[in-house]
Amino acid sequence: MKITTSDVKRWTVLKIEWWLYRVTETAHTHMGRWWATDKYKVKDIVTGKTNVFTYNAWAVLEQAEVSTNNAVFLYSAWDNYSFMENDNWEMHDLDKSMVDDIAWYLKENMDCYLTIYEGNVIWVVMPITCTYTVTSTVPGVKWDRAQAGKKPATIETGLEVMIPLHKNEGDTVTVNTETGEAS
């Protein structure tokens, strides 16, 4: 599908010379009487390498036709992560390299989204915030403000995050999956 550079947003999948790129950042610049340009920081879907492309404003690009389907993370076994689509119960086993950046946030029966291109899963989209149970933490010291009222803790997936001082083991915390911050 053909789109102009003004229609490209974050997470758009572009097909450039038979390669698929996911847009991670966009920037529009216009300097005086010169032509405006659009700059995109992209990530190669296959290799994971990042690149920057610059186009004149209103240039025509090709957007890859992808679908985003609701899914559930079922379990992980060794280096395989199993997902099931909610609509048609189709199973997808993904290699660890495909979920490496979000593996610490995955827990069993968690809702997420699978982005699919030509029948193949190209990445997993997590919800922005998820709730986890604190499995271990140190007691908070009332007057300790060196860490702005935060203390280290381990959540149920094994990820270490900084949580508020008043949270203890067994409490739930909300973690932002994009920044890793807990509240």
Secondary structure, DSSP 8 states (H G I E B T S, - for coil): -EEEGGG--TT-EEEETTEEEEEEEEEEE--TTS--EEEEEEEETTT--EEEEEEETT-EEEB---EEEEEEEEEEETTEEEEEETTT--EEEEEGGGSTTTGGG--TTEEEEEEEETTEEEEEE--SEEEEEEEEE----TT--TTSSEEEEEETTS-EEEEETT--TT-EEEEETTT--B-
